[in-house]
Amino acid sequence: MNVEPTPVESSMSDLAGKKAVVVGASRGLGRGVAEAISAAGASVVALARDRAGLEDLARADPLIEVAVADATDPVVAGTVIDSHDPDILAVIAGASPLLHPIHHHTWETFSLNWQVDVRVAFNWLREAMLKPSRPGSRVLLMSSGAALRGSPMSGGYAGAKATIRFIAAYAGGRRRGVPRAGRRRARCRSRVHADRRRPGGAPGITVSGHVPDRSRPRGSEHCVKPGKKYSPGSRCR
């Protein structure tokens, strides 16, 4: 008798044999990405500064290796990439912005996401690009719908997230998918997908910068589908 595998059983082998590093995995979207990649069969190293959150993640999924680290430190980025040589590098880490109107911000609070989110994305992407990588490797950078519509109560958050999208495009040697100012909400489902095998990029890695689709129900963000490019925060396509 032939027994067909269930969808869950099939998805467990989608990334079998692959290695992944998820930066900012102690809570929220980062934790969901780590759990989804692990469920798809990859070995996962989850990094964050929150020890308690990582310990909770390890209890929930003992197959995930956790490590407490400061993602803004470029030495950490280089050391982790050199030691683990991941097929998938998901950079999710970012700071929570202070929700005040602009005249209640100081420069320090206004620039928080530039100092954290953009710094983390730049350092980790740079280290990944400097290291020779296997064909098909992926670097995933997370952005936000605020990058397209702005966020007047979040200081420099929207500008920081827009810059991450540009960084992803620059790394791929082209500007495809980078939106012009003023595009409507429908554009929030777009993503920058830059293949470094094209002119201007180095071979091996695909660099993606994704804007989550906020029209999707909460909890439906994470998926890994055979034959598709994995993009945390979006539907499989």
C-alpha positions in Angstrom: 0.0 0.0 0.0 1.3 3.4 -1.0 0.9 6.1 1.7 1.1 9.7 0.4 2.8 12.1 2.8 0.7 14.8 4.4 1.4 18.5 3.6 3.0 18.8 7.0 5.3 15.8 6.4 6.2 17.2 3.0 7.0 20.6 4.3 9.3 19.1 6.9 11.7 18.1 4.2 11.6 21.3 2.1 14.8 22.6 3.6 16.3 19.4 4.8 20.1 19.6 5.0 20.1 23.4 4.9 21.6 25.7 7.5 19.9 28.9 8.6 20.8 31.8 10.9 17.9 34.0 12.1 18.9 37.3 13.7 16.4 38.7 16.1 14.6 35.5 16.9 13.6 35.8 20.5 10.0 37.1 19.9 7.5 38.1 17.3 8.2 37.8 13.6 11.8 36.7 14.1 10.7 33.8 16.4 8.0 32.8 13.8 10.6 32.8 11.0 13.0 30.6 13.1 10.2 28.1 13.9 9.0 28.0 10.3 12.5 27.3 8.9 13.1 24.7 11.6 9.8 23.0 10.8 10.8 22.9 7.2 13.8 20.7 8.0 16.7 23.2 8.2 19.1 23.4 11.2 18.6 26.8 12.7 20.8 29.1 14.8 18.6 31.8 16.5 20.3 34.9 17.8 19.0 37.8 20.0 19.9 39.8 23.0 16.9 38.6 25.1 18.1 35.5 26.9 14.7 34.7 28.4 13.0 34.8 25.0 15.6 32.5 23.4 15.3 30.1 26.3 11.6 29.9 25.7 12.2 29.3 22.0 14.6 26.5 22.8 12.0 24.9 25.1 9.4 25.1 22.4 11.7 23.7 19.7 14.7 21.9 21.1 16.2 21.5 17.6 16.9 25.2 17.4 20.3 26.3 18.6 20.1 29.6 20.4 22.8 32.2 21.2 22.7 35.5 23.0 24.4 38.2 21.0 24.3 41.8 20.1 23.3 41.9 16.4 24.5 45.5 16.0 28.1 44.4 16.5 29.8 43.8 13.1 32.3 41.4 14.8 29.3 39.2 15.8 28.0 39.2 12.3 31.3 38.2 10.7 32.0 35.5 13.4 28.6 33.9 13.1 28.6 33.8 9.3 32.1 32.4 9.2 31.4 29.7 11.8 27.9 28.6 10.6 28.2 29.3 6.9 24.4 29.5 6.5 22.3 28.7 3.4 19.7 31.1 4.7 20.4 34.3 6.6 17.3 36.0 7.9 17.9 39.4 9.4 14.8 40.3 11.4 16.2 42.2 14.3 15.1 45.8 14.9 14.2 48.3 17.6 10.7 49.3 18.7 10.2 53.0 17.8 9.1 55.5 20.4 5.6 56.5 19.4 5.5 60.3 19.7 4.8 63.2 17.3 7.9 64.5 15.7 8.2 67.6 17.9 8.3 65.3 21.0 11.3 63.4 19.7 14.9 64.1 20.3 17.4 63.2 17.6 18.4 60.2 19.7 14.9 58.8 19.7 14.2 59.8 16.1 17.3 58.1 14.8 16.9 54.9 16.9 15.9 52.7 14.0 18.7 54.0 11.8 21.2 53.2 14.5 19.7 49.7 15.1 17.7 48.4 12.1 19.8 49.9 9.3 23.0 49.1 11.0 22.1 45.5 11.6 20.9 45.0 8.0 24.0 46.6 6.6 26.5 44.8 8.7 25.0 41.3 8.3 24.5 41.7 4.5 28.0 43.1 4.0 29.5 40.1 5.9 27.4 37.7 3.9 28.5 39.3 0.6 32.2 39.2 1.6 32.1 35.5 2.2 32.0 33.0 -0.8 28.6 31.4 -0.7 27.0 28.3 -2.2 24.7 28.7 -5.2 21.1 29.3 -4.0 22.0 30.9 -0.7 19.6 33.5 0.6 19.8 36.7 2.6 16.5 38.0 3.8 16.1 41.6 5.0 12.8 42.7 6.7 11.2 46.1 5.9 7.7 47.5 6.7 4.7 48.9 5.1 5.8 52.2 6.7 8.6 52.3 4.1 5.9 53.1 1.5 3.4 55.1 3.4 5.4 56.8 6.2 4.7 56.6 9.9 4.4 60.1 11.4 4.3 58.8 15.0 7.4 56.7 14.8 10.3 59.1 14.3 12.8 57.9 11.7 11.3 54.4 11.5 9.8 54.7 8.0 12.9 56.1 6.5 15.1 53.4 8.1 12.8 50.7 6.7 12.9 52.3 3.3 16.7 52.3 3.4 16.7 48.6 4.1 14.8 48.0 0.9 17.3 50.1 -1.0 20.2 48.2 0.6 18.7 44.9 -0.6 18.3 46.3 -4.1 21.9 47.7 -4.2 23.3 44.4 -3.0 21.7 42.7 -6.0 23.2 45.2 -8.5 19.8 46.6 -9.6 16.8 48.6 -8.5 13.9 46.3 -9.5 11.0 46.6 -7.1 12.1 49.7 -5.2 8.9 51.8 -5.1 8.5 55.5 -6.0 7.2 57.8 -3.2 3.4 58.0 -3.2 2.5 54.5 -4.3 -0.7 53.2 -2.8 -1.3 50.5 -0.2 -1.4 47.8 -2.9 2.3 48.3 -3.3 2.9 47.2 0.3 2.7 43.6 -1.0 5.7 44.2 -3.3 9.2 43.1 -2.5 12.7 43.7 -3.7 14.1 40.5 -5.0 17.7 41.0 -6.3 19.8 38.1 -7.7 23.5 38.6 -7.2 24.2 36.5 -10.3 23.2 39.5 -12.4 25.7 42.2 -13.5 26.9 44.2 -10.5 26.5 41.3 -8.0 28.6 38.3 -6.9 27.4 34.8 -7.7 25.6 32.6 -5.2 23.3 34.6 -3.0 19.9 36.0 -3.6 19.1 39.1 -1.6 15.5 39.8 -0.7 14.0 42.8 1.1 10.4 42.2 1.9 7.5 44.4 3.0 4.9 42.4 5.0 1.4 42.4 3.6 -0.6 43.9 6.4 -3.9 42.9 4.7 -3.2 39.3 5.6 -4.7 37.9 8.8 -2.3 37.9 11.8 -0.6 34.6 12.3 -0.6 33.7 8.6 2.7 35.3 7.8 5.2 32.5 7.8 5.5 29.8 5.2 8.0 27.7 3.3 6.8 26.1 0.0 8.7 23.8 -2.3 10.2 25.5 -5.4 9.4 29.0 -4.1 11.7 31.7 -2.7 11.2 31.8 1.1 10.1 35.3 2.2 9.2 35.7 5.9 6.1 37.8 6.3 4.5 36.9 3.0 2.3 34.3 1.4 4.1 31.6 -0.5 3.9 32.4 -4.2 
